[in-house]
Amino acid sequence: MKLSIIIATLNEENRIAQTLNDYAQNFSEETEIIIVDNGSTDRTRE
């Protein structure tokens, strides 16, 4: 079964890497993670 997780972000530069690492450790390779950035002015999109 494929699972899709959508994460909405806005200026989450300090937290996005840890969030993605947490999801990667807890879900299988079949899990799709979609990140939607809502116009961040920091380095979230990098």
N, CA, C and O atoms as a GROMACS GRO file, in nm:
protein
  184
    1MET      N    1   0.084  -0.117   0.000
    1MET     CA    2   0.000   0.000   0.000
    1MET      C    3   0.090   0.124   0.000
    1MET      O    4   0.184   0.133   0.078
    2LYS      N    5   0.058   0.218  -0.087
    2LYS     CA    6   0.135   0.342  -0.096
    2LYS      C    7   0.070   0.447  -0.006
    2LYS      O    8  -0.052   0.462  -0.004
    3LEU      N    9   0.152   0.518   0.066
    3LEU     CA   10   0.107   0.624   0.155
    3LEU      C   11   0.167   0.755   0.107
    3LEU      O   12   0.287   0.761   0.079
    4SER      N   13   0.087   0.860   0.098
    4SER     CA   14   0.135   0.993   0.063
    4SER      C   15   0.116   1.085   0.182
    4SER      O   16   0.008   1.090   0.241
    5ILE      N   17   0.221   1.158   0.216
    5ILE     CA   18   0.216   1.254   0.326
    5ILE      C   19   0.244   1.391   0.266
    5ILE      O   20   0.343   1.409   0.194
    6ILE      N   21   0.158   1.486   0.295
    6ILE     CA   22   0.175   1.623   0.246
    6ILE      C   23   0.214   1.711   0.364
    6ILE      O   24   0.145   1.713   0.466
    7ILE      N   25   0.324   1.783   0.349
    7ILE     CA   26   0.371   1.874   0.453
    7ILE      C   27   0.369   2.015   0.398
    7ILE      O   28   0.438   2.045   0.300
    8ALA      N   29   0.290   2.102   0.458
    8ALA     CA   30   0.287   2.243   0.419
    8ALA      C   31   0.389   2.318   0.504
    8ALA      O   32   0.396   2.300   0.626
    9THR      N   33   0.470   2.402   0.438
    9THR     CA   34   0.574   2.474   0.511
    9THR      C   35   0.566   2.624   0.485
    9THR      O   36   0.520   2.669   0.379
   10LEU      N   37   0.612   2.699   0.581
   10LEU     CA   38   0.630   2.843   0.566
   10LEU      C   39   0.739   2.883   0.666
   10LEU      O   40   0.717   2.883   0.787
   11ASN      N   41   0.855   2.916   0.614
   11ASN     CA   42   0.969   2.957   0.697
   11ASN      C   43   1.002   2.853   0.804
   11ASN      O   44   1.006   2.884   0.923
   12GLU      N   45   1.025   2.730   0.761
   12GLU     CA   46   1.057   2.620   0.852
   12GLU      C   47   1.202   2.574   0.835
   12GLU      O   48   1.233   2.457   0.857
   13GLU      N   49   1.289   2.664   0.797
   13GLU     CA   50   1.430   2.631   0.772
   13GLU      C   51   1.492   2.552   0.888
   13GLU      O   52   1.568   2.459   0.864
   14ASN      N   53   1.460   2.588   1.009
   14ASN     CA   54   1.521   2.525   1.126
   14ASN      C   55   1.465   2.388   1.158
   14ASN      O   56   1.525   2.314   1.236
   15ARG      N   57   1.350   2.351   1.100
   15ARG     CA   58   1.285   2.226   1.137
   15ARG      C   59   1.266   2.126   1.024
   15ARG      O   60   1.244   2.008   1.050
   16ILE      N   61   1.273   2.169   0.900
   16ILE     CA   62   1.234   2.082   0.789
   16ILE      C   63   1.326   1.960   0.776
   16ILE      O   64   1.277   1.851   0.749
   17ALA      N   65   1.455   1.975   0.794
   17ALA     CA   66   1.547   1.861   0.782
   17ALA      C   67   1.516   1.754   0.886
   17ALA      O   68   1.512   1.636   0.853
   18GLN      N   69   1.495   1.794   1.009
   18GLN     CA   70   1.464   1.698   1.115
   18GLN      C   71   1.329   1.631   1.089
   18GLN      O   72   1.313   1.511   1.113
   19THR      N   73   1.233   1.707   1.042
   19THR     CA   74   1.101   1.651   1.009
   19THR      C   75   1.114   1.543   0.903
   19THR      O   76   1.057   1.435   0.917
   20LEU      N   77   1.187   1.571   0.796
   20LEU     CA   78   1.205   1.474   0.689
   20LEU      C   79   1.281   1.351   0.738
   20LEU      O   80   1.247   1.239   0.699
   21ASN      N   81   1.382   1.370   0.820
   21ASN     CA   82   1.456   1.256   0.876
   21ASN      C   83   1.365   1.169   0.962
   21ASN      O   84   1.373   1.046   0.956
   22ASP      N   85   1.281   1.231   1.042
   22ASP     CA   86   1.187   1.155   1.126
   22ASP      C   87   1.092   1.072   1.042
   22ASP      O   88   1.070   0.954   1.072
   23TYR      N   89   1.036   1.131   0.938
   23TYR     CA   90   0.947   1.055   0.850
   23TYR      C   91   1.022   0.943   0.780
   23TYR      O   92   0.970   0.832   0.768
   24ALA      N   93   1.143   0.969   0.733
   24ALA     CA   94   1.221   0.867   0.662
   24ALA      C   95   1.251   0.747   0.750
   24ALA      O   96   1.255   0.634   0.702
   25GLN      N   97   1.271   0.769   0.878
   25GLN     CA   98   1.301   0.660   0.970
   25GLN      C   99   1.177   0.580   1.008
   25GLN      O  100   1.188   0.464   1.047
   26ASN      N  101   1.060   0.640   0.997
   26ASN     CA  102   0.939   0.576   1.046
   26ASN      C  103   0.847   0.520   0.939
   26ASN      O  104   0.748   0.454   0.972
   27PHE      N  105   0.876   0.544   0.813
   27PHE     CA  106   0.790   0.495   0.706
   27PHE      C  107   0.872   0.420   0.603
   27PHE      O  108   0.993   0.439   0.593
   28SER      N  109   0.806   0.335   0.526
   28SER     CA  110   0.874   0.253   0.426
   28SER      C  111   0.913   0.336   0.304
   28SER      O  112   0.876   0.452   0.291
   29GLU      N  113   0.989   0.272   0.215
   29GLU     CA  114   1.031   0.339   0.092
   29GLU      C  115   0.913   0.367  -0.002
   29GLU      O  116   0.925   0.447  -0.094
   30GLU      N  117   0.802   0.301   0.022
   30GLU     CA  118   0.684   0.323  -0.061
   30GLU      C  119   0.609   0.450  -0.022
   30GLU      O  120   0.514   0.490  -0.090
   31THR      N  121   0.651   0.514   0.085
   31THR     CA  122   0.586   0.635   0.130
   31THR      C  123   0.635   0.754   0.048
   31THR      O  124   0.755   0.775   0.031
   32GLU      N  125   0.540   0.831  -0.001
   32GLU     CA  126   0.570   0.951  -0.080
   32GLU      C  127   0.552   1.072   0.011
   32GLU      O  128   0.447   1.088   0.075
   33ILE      N  129   0.653   1.157   0.017
   33ILE     CA  130   0.644   1.279   0.098
   33ILE      C  131   0.643   1.397   0.003
   33ILE      O  132   0.736   1.417  -0.075
   34ILE      N  133   0.536   1.475   0.010
   34ILE     CA  134   0.519   1.592  -0.075
   34ILE      C  135   0.530   1.715   0.014
   34ILE      O  136   0.457   1.729   0.112
   35ILE      N  137   0.622   1.804  -0.021
   35ILE     CA  138   0.640   1.926   0.056
   35ILE      C  139   0.589   2.042  -0.027
   35ILE      O  140   0.630   2.061  -0.142
   36VAL      N  141   0.498   2.119   0.032
   36VAL     CA  142   0.441   2.235  -0.035
   36VAL      C  143   0.488   2.359   0.040
   36VAL      O  144   0.451   2.380   0.156
   37ASP      N  145   0.568   2.439  -0.026
   37ASP     CA  146   0.619   2.561   0.036
   37ASP      C  147   0.527   2.677  -0.001
   37ASP      O  148   0.493   2.696  -0.118
   38ASN      N  149   0.488   2.754   0.098
   38ASN     CA  150   0.392   2.863   0.078
   38ASN      C  151   0.463   2.998   0.077
   38ASN      O  152   0.421   3.092   0.145
   39GLY      N  153   0.572   3.008  -0.001
   39GLY     CA  154   0.639   3.137  -0.017
   39GLY      C  155   0.736   3.172   0.093
   39GLY      O  156   0.747   3.288   0.133
   40SER      N  157   0.808   3.073   0.143
   40SER     CA  158   0.905   3.099   0.250
   40SER      C  159   1.008   3.203   0.206
   40SER      O  160   1.049   3.208   0.090
   41THR      N  161   1.048   3.286   0.301
   41THR     CA  162   1.150   3.386   0.274
   41THR      C  163   1.285   3.346   0.333
   41THR      O  164   1.384   3.418   0.320
   42ASP      N  165   1.289   3.229   0.398
   42ASP     CA  166   1.415   3.178   0.449
   42ASP      C  167   1.466   3.068   0.355
   42ASP      O  168   1.428   3.067   0.238
   43ARG      N  169   1.550   2.978   0.401
   43ARG     CA  170   1.609   2.875   0.316
   43ARG      C  171   1.534   2.742   0.321
   43ARG      O  172   1.593   2.638   0.296
   44THR      N  173   1.407   2.744   0.352
   44THR     CA  174   1.328   2.622   0.360
   44THR      C  175   1.335   2.542   0.230
   44THR      O  176   1.350   2.420   0.235
   45ARG      N  177   1.324   2.607   0.118
   45ARG     CA  178   1.319   2.537  -0.011
   45ARG      C  179   1.452   2.478  -0.053
   45ARG      O  180   1.457   2.394  -0.143
   46GLU      N  181   1.559   2.518   0.010
   46GLU     CA  182   1.691   2.464  -0.025
   46GLU      C  183   1.705   2.328   0.034
   46GLU      O  184   1.809   2.264   0.017
   0.00000   0.00000   0.00000
